[in-house]
Amino acid sequence: MPSDEERDPAAPSPLSRARRIGGRSRGSEPRPEGRPGSRARPQPGVTFHDPAHVPPAAPSDPERASRAGRNLPAAIGVGVGLGAVIVASLFVYRPSFAFIVGAAVLYGCYEMSQGLRAAQLQVALVPVVVGGAAILVAAWERGPSGLVLAALVTLVGVLVWRIPDGAQGYARDVSASALVLLYLPTLAACAVLLVHPSDGAGRILAFIATVVCSDTGGYATGVLFGRHPLAPIVSKAKTWEGFAGSVIWCSVAGVLFMTLVFHHAWWKGWIFGLAIVVTATLGDLGESMIKRDLGIKDFGSLLPGHGGIMDRLDSLLPCAAVAYLLLSYFAPV
């Protein structure tokens, strides 16, 4: 990171950029007295950067293991380990998959809340975490209706929880809390709905494997053939060639799962694969846009080669909802 003297005067610093909310600076606005920890400050595990000034990695930098900027051996090792845990949970004791989802999502709520604090947005973490757990349990016990009811009750709890901190910033804080609530536990509950039926293991494998094909296929194809940026404003690493690779890989995966596992027509699998690749790409770009707006590089560093939990859930979460809807229609129980 360049020093203040070396930085382009026209380029905003990460802190000043994060403080611009609604087109005006809030750096001089004092936050009202409230619960301990209501003042925003950079949090451990959240990596800040200035998107306008990213120095090139030195040849000896161990983190520069690929053109896409990943530590590839660590990323592969972590990915294989997580996959093994998920597969074991599905075939040894299927309800344990819901516990894994819950642990990942609740920690993701913490990661995202710390990232949002960089923009002086205070997430009502207690009701979000407690209500998030309730949403997952309700989805398992009561299905979609239980999911919706638990989400609405939790949202009311968020509105009430923030009241003691006063009116200043109320709408912004409540909106940030609602974003975390809907983005993580509510979408993740769709994965719980997927695993609950008797063939839930196959549904989860179809969902996760197709998303992995989107990420891996797009990454490999983009590294080898990528020339034309897909969305340069959001991510310079994504290319149209990589997206084409994701489409091919996901289409093949969708057709194989739909015909071999669910014994339905191939065209249903093709539609499933296309829907997953579009949703996964948009989910990845959406999370990248949030991080750029907050001025952070990653939401955490828990997973070597990947970043934080949120950096792995970005494409899985919206795809869980799409997979549940399509599989419920194409391959009803």
C-alpha positions as semicolon CSV with decimal commas, in nm:
position;residue;x (nm);y (nm);z (nm)
1;M;0,000;0,000;0,000
2;P;0,149;0,339;-0,098
3;S;0,209;0,599;0,171
4;D;-0,005;0,911;0,199
5;E;0,261;1,108;0,016
6;E;0,275;0,858;-0,273
7;R;-0,098;0,803;-0,312
8;D;-0,279;0,983;-0,592
9;P;-0,461;1,278;-0,427
10;A;-0,768;1,205;-0,637
11;A;-0,792;0,846;-0,518
12;P;-1,005;0,801;-0,205
13;S;-0,855;0,620;0,090
14;P;-1,028;0,299;0,206
15;L;-1,162;0,464;0,522
16;S;-1,295;0,778;0,352
17;R;-1,449;0,565;0,080
18;A;-1,617;0,337;0,333
19;R;-1,756;0,637;0,523
20;R;-1,939;0,781;0,223
21;I;-2,294;0,668;0,281
22;G;-2,574;0,815;0,073
23;G;-2,339;1,058;-0,103
24;R;-2,210;1,242;0,206
25;S;-1,941;1,185;0,461
26;R;-2,039;1,058;0,804
27;G;-1,690;1,067;0,944
28;S;-1,767;1,368;1,165
29;E;-2,106;1,242;1,286
30;P;-2,091;1,103;1,640
31;R;-2,278;0,781;1,694
32;P;-2,536;0,786;1,974
33;E;-2,455;0,616;2,297
34;G;-2,572;0,256;2,295
35;R;-2,455;-0,094;2,366
36;P;-2,080;-0,155;2,395
37;G;-1,912;-0,195;2,061
38;S;-2,145;0,035;1,867
39;R;-1,857;0,250;1,740
40;A;-1,729;0,129;1,400
41;R;-1,365;0,036;1,374
42;P;-1,163;-0,201;1,158
43;Q;-1,197;-0,557;1,281
44;P;-0,944;-0,840;1,298
45;G;-0,974;-1,078;1,005
46;V;-1,117;-0,818;0,766
47;T;-0,858;-0,725;0,507
48;F;-0,870;-0,365;0,385
49;H;-0,731;-0,244;0,056
50;D;-0,744;0,047;-0,182
51;P;-0,887;-0,088;-0,511
52;A;-0,717;0,193;-0,705
53;H;-0,368;0,106;-0,581
54;V;-0,293;-0,265;-0,575
55;P;0,084;-0,321;-0,605
56;P;0,194;-0,615;-0,821
57;A;0,288;-0,926;-0,630
58;A;0,658;-0,999;-0,604
59;P;0,775;-1,317;-0,782
60;S;0,863;-1,472;-0,446
61;D;0,524;-1,395;-0,290
62;P;0,388;-1,733;-0,172
63;E;0,030;-1,612;-0,210
64;R;0,073;-1,552;-0,582
65;A;0,015;-1,903;-0,704
66;S;-0,198;-1,835;-1,012
67;R;-0,312;-1,573;-1,257
68;A;-0,639;-1,544;-1,064
69;G;-0,454;-1,449;-0,744
70;R;-0,524;-1,762;-0,540
71;N;-0,289;-1,975;-0,338
72;L;-0,387;-2,272;-0,553
73;P;-0,247;-2,562;-0,343
74;A;-0,411;-2,427;-0,028
75;A;-0,737;-2,359;-0,212
76;I;-0,748;-2,713;-0,352
77;G;-0,663;-2,868;-0,015
78;V;-0,930;-2,672;0,170
79;G;-1,186;-2,741;-0,103
80;V;-1,124;-3,116;-0,098
81;G;-1,139;-3,120;0,282
82;L;-1,469;-2,934;0,292
83;G;-1,611;-3,158;0,022
84;A;-1,515;-3,469;0,218
85;V;-1,686;-3,337;0,531
86;I;-2,004;-3,258;0,337
87;V;-2,016;-3,597;0,162
88;A;-1,955;-3,778;0,491
89;S;-2,236;-3,584;0,660
90;L;-2,479;-3,677;0,380
91;F;-2,413;-4,050;0,386
92;V;-2,327;-4,112;0,751
93;Y;-2,595;-3,902;0,926
94;R;-2,795;-3,677;0,693
95;P;-2,927;-3,433;0,958
96;S;-2,566;-3,346;1,042
97;F;-2,550;-3,159;0,711
98;A;-2,797;-2,909;0,857
99;F;-2,562;-2,856;1,154
100;I;-2,271;-2,791;0,916
101;V;-2,482;-2,538;0,726
102;G;-2,580;-2,372;1,053
103;A;-2,222;-2,341;1,177
104;A;-2,101;-2,195;0,845
105;V;-2,389;-1,952;0,813
106;L;-2,376;-1,821;1,170
107;Y;-2,001;-1,760;1,143
108;G;-2,066;-1,596;0,808
109;C;-2,310;-1,359;0,982
110;Y;-2,029;-1,257;1,216
111;E;-1,784;-1,207;0,928
112;M;-2,024;-0,995;0,729
113;S;-2,123;-0,786;1,030
114;Q;-1,757;-0,701;1,090
115;G;-1,714;-0,603;0,727
116;L;-2,020;-0,377;0,737
117;R;-1,881;-0,200;1,043
118;A;-1,613;-0,057;0,814
119;A;-1,894;0,157;0,670
120;Q;-2,020;0,244;1,022
121;L;-2,316;0,009;0,982
122;Q;-2,409;-0,170;1,303
123;V;-2,565;-0,513;1,247
124;A;-2,799;-0,639;1,521
125;L;-2,586;-0,953;1,551
126;V;-2,764;-1,114;1,849
127;P;-3,114;-1,131;1,694
128;V;-2,966;-1,215;1,352
129;V;-2,766;-1,511;1,489
130;V;-3,042;-1,638;1,720
131;G;-3,310;-1,584;1,458
132;G;-3,087;-1,736;1,190
133;A;-3,057;-2,057;1,390
134;A;-3,435;-2,055;1,439
135;I;-3,486;-2,015;1,063
136;L;-3,276;-2,324;0,990
137;V;-3,457;-2,530;1,255
138;A;-3,797;-2,411;1,130
139;A;-3,703;-2,504;0,772
140;W;-3,615;-2,858;0,885
141;E;-3,919;-2,903;1,107
142;R;-4,190;-2,708;0,920
143;G;-4,067;-2,666;0,566
144;P;-4,105;-2,347;0,360
145;S;-4,387;-2,205;0,574
146;G;-4,178;-2,240;0,890
147;L;-3,884;-2,075;0,715
148;V;-4,089;-1,771;0,614
149;L;-4,251;-1,732;0,955
150;A;-3,919;-1,754;1,142
151;A;-3,761;-1,501;0,904
152;L;-4,043;-1,251;0,957
153;V;-4,032;-1,288;1,336
154;T;-3,655;-1,238;1,333
155;L;-3,690;-0,926;1,119
156;V;-3,929;-0,780;1,377
157;G;-3,673;-0,863;1,645
158;V;-3,408;-0,673;1,450
159;L;-3,633;-0,364;1,430
160;V;-3,692;-0,369;1,805
161;W;-3,329;-0,449;1,900
162;R;-3,192;-0,137;1,734
163;I;-3,434;0,108;1,901
164;P;-3,226;0,173;2,220
165;D;-2,937;0,312;2,007
166;G;-3,150;0,606;1,899
167;A;-3,287;0,739;1,571
168;Q;-2,958;0,841;1,409
169;G;-2,856;0,576;1,156
170;Y;-3,158;0,359;1,244
171;A;-3,270;0,297;0,885
172;R;-2,916;0,220;0,768
173;D;-2,843;-0,020;1,055
174;V;-3,174;-0,202;1,020
175;S;-3,122;-0,232;0,644
176;A;-2,775;-0,378;0,700
177;S;-2,914;-0,628;0,952
178;A;-3,193;-0,728;0,714
179;L;-2,937;-0,779;0,437
180;V;-2,734;-1,019;0,653
181;L;-3,049;-1,199;0,767
182;L;-3,187;-1,253;0,417
183;Y;-2,853;-1,315;0,248
184;L;-2,725;-1,582;0,487
185;P;-2,967;-1,781;0,707
186;T;-3,275;-1,731;0,488
187;L;-3,106;-1,845;0,165
188;A;-2,909;-2,115;0,348
189;A;-3,235;-2,258;0,481
190;C;-3,314;-2,359;0,122
191;A;-3,021;-2,603;0,146
192;V;-3,187;-2,747;0,457
193;L;-3,508;-2,787;0,255
194;L;-3,308;-2,968;-0,013
195;V;-3,151;-3,221;0,223
196;H;-3,468;-3,304;0,417
197;P;-3,641;-3,544;0,169
198;S;-3,544;-3,911;0,149
199;D;-3,333;-3,841;-0,161
200;G;-3,186;-3,529;-0,002
201;A;-2,827;-3,652;-0,037
202;G;-2,862;-3,664;-0,415
203;R;-3,025;-3,320;-0,424
204;I;-2,746;-3,162;-0,221
205;L;-2,478;-3,331;-0,432
206;A;-2,646;-3,208;-0,751
207;F;-2,667;-2,855;-0,613
208;I;-2,313;-2,830;-0,472
209;A;-2,139;-3,021;-0,753
210;T;-2,298;-2,800;-1,019
211;V;-2,193;-2,485;-0,833
212;V;-1,840;-2,626;-0,802
213;C;-1,843;-2,693;-1,177
214;S;-1,937;-2,329;-1,232
215;D;-1,654;-2,199;-1,010
216;T;-1,389;-2,450;-1,117
217;G;-1,483;-2,459;-1,484
218;G;-1,492;-2,082;-1,508
219;Y;-1,164;-2,047;-1,319
220;A;-0,974;-2,303;-1,530
221;T;-1,112;-2,180;-1,861
222;G;-1,052;-1,817;-1,769
223;V;-0,692;-1,881;-1,667
224;L;-0,619;-2,068;-1,992
225;F;-0,818;-1,868;-2,246
226;G;-0,954;-1,557;-2,072
227;R;-0,908;-1,239;-2,274
228;H;-1,229;-1,037;-2,253
229;P;-1,341;-0,910;-1,907
230;L;-1,694;-1,003;-1,808
231;A;-1,752;-0,722;-1,558
232;P;-1,432;-0,514;-1,527
233;I;-1,594;-0,263;-1,292
234;V;-1,658;-0,540;-1,037
235;S;-1,394;-0,808;-1,104
236;K;-1,102;-0,800;-1,348
237;A;-1,044;-1,173;-1,305
238;K;-1,375;-1,286;-1,459
239;T;-1,386;-1,317;-1,837
240;W;-1,642;-1,410;-2,100
241;E;-1,428;-1,710;-2,189
242;G;-1,439;-1,825;-1,827
243;F;-1,816;-1,779;-1,820
244;A;-1,846;-1,991;-2,134
245;G;-1,644;-2,262;-1,961
246;S;-1,878;-2,245;-1,662
247;V;-2,180;-2,283;-1,891
248;I;-2,034;-2,596;-2,053
249;W;-1,931;-2,760;-1,726
250;C;-2,260;-2,681;-1,551
251;S;-2,469;-2,800;-1,847
252;V;-2,289;-3,135;-1,848
253;A;-2,321;-3,170;-1,469
254;G;-2,691;-3,079;-1,475
255;V;-2,771;-3,328;-1,750
256;L;-2,579;-3,610;-1,578
257;F;-2,744;-3,554;-1,240
258;M;-3,094;-3,515;-1,384
259;T;-3,074;-3,830;-1,597
260;L;-2,865;-4,061;-1,379
261;V;-2,975;-3,961;-1,027
262;F;-3,331;-3,831;-1,069
263;H;-3,419;-4,021;-1,391
264;H;-3,581;-3,728;-1,565
265;A;-3,543;-3,577;-1,911
266;W;-3,201;-3,441;-2,009
267;W;-3,337;-3,098;-2,100
268;K;-3,443;-3,045;-1,739
269;G;-3,082;-3,096;-1,633
270;W;-2,965;-2,856;-1,904
271;I;-3,200;-2,584;-1,773
272;F;-3,090;-2,662;-1,418
273;G;-2,723;-2,623;-1,514
274;L;-2,784;-2,293;-1,697
275;A;-2,983;-2,153;-1,404
276;I;-2,708;-2,248;-1,160
277;V;-2,426;-2,093;-1,364
278;V;-2,612;-1,763;-1,407
279;T;-2,708;-1,750;-1,039
280;A;-2,359;-1,846;-0,919
281;T;-2,196;-1,580;-1,138
282;L;-2,435;-1,309;-1,025
283;G;-2,391;-1,414;-0,660
284;D;-2,013;-1,395;-0,691
285;L;-2,027;-1,054;-0,861
286;G;-2,277;-0,927;-0,607
287;E;-2,054;-1,017;-0,313
288;S;-1,755;-0,862;-0,492
289;M;-1,955;-0,542;-0,534
290;I;-2,033;-0,535;-0,162
291;K;-1,664;-0,580;-0,075
292;R;-1,559;-0,305;-0,316
293;D;-1,816;-0,071;-0,167
294;L;-1,685;-0,146;0,182
295;G;-1,322;-0,113;0,069
296;I;-1,219;-0,460;0,187
297;K;-1,041;-0,740;0,002
298;D;-1,191;-1,040;0,185
299;F;-1,443;-1,088;0,461
300;G;-1,190;-1,293;0,656
301;S;-0,897;-1,533;0,637
302;L;-1,040;-1,847;0,797
303;L;-1,001;-2,061;0,483
304;P;-0,649;-2,050;0,331
305;G;-0,660;-1,984;-0,041
306;H;-1,026;-1,883;-0,026
307;G;-1,062;-1,603;0,228
308;G;-1,344;-1,610;0,480
309;I;-1,653;-1,828;0,501
310;M;-1,848;-1,554;0,322
311;D;-1,604;-1,570;0,031
312;R;-1,711;-1,934;-0,027
313;L;-2,083;-1,888;0,040
314;D;-2,126;-1,605;-0,211
315;S;-2,233;-1,829;-0,501
316;L;-2,370;-2,119;-0,295
317;L;-2,634;-1,919;-0,108
318;P;-2,842;-1,785;-0,399
319;C;-2,793;-2,113;-0,586
320;A;-2,947;-2,303;-0,293
321;A;-3,277;-2,120;-0,346
322;V;-3,268;-2,173;-0,724
323;A;-3,179;-2,542;-0,685
324;Y;-3,462;-2,596;-0,438
325;L;-3,720;-2,432;-0,665
326;L;-3,610;-2,612;-0,983
327;L;-3,564;-2,955;-0,827
328;S;-3,901;-2,927;-0,654
329;Y;-4,058;-2,866;-0,994
330;F;-3,846;-3,095;-1,216
331;A;-3,800;-3,383;-0,971
332;P;-4,078;-3,367;-0,711
333;V;-4,055;-3,601;-0,414
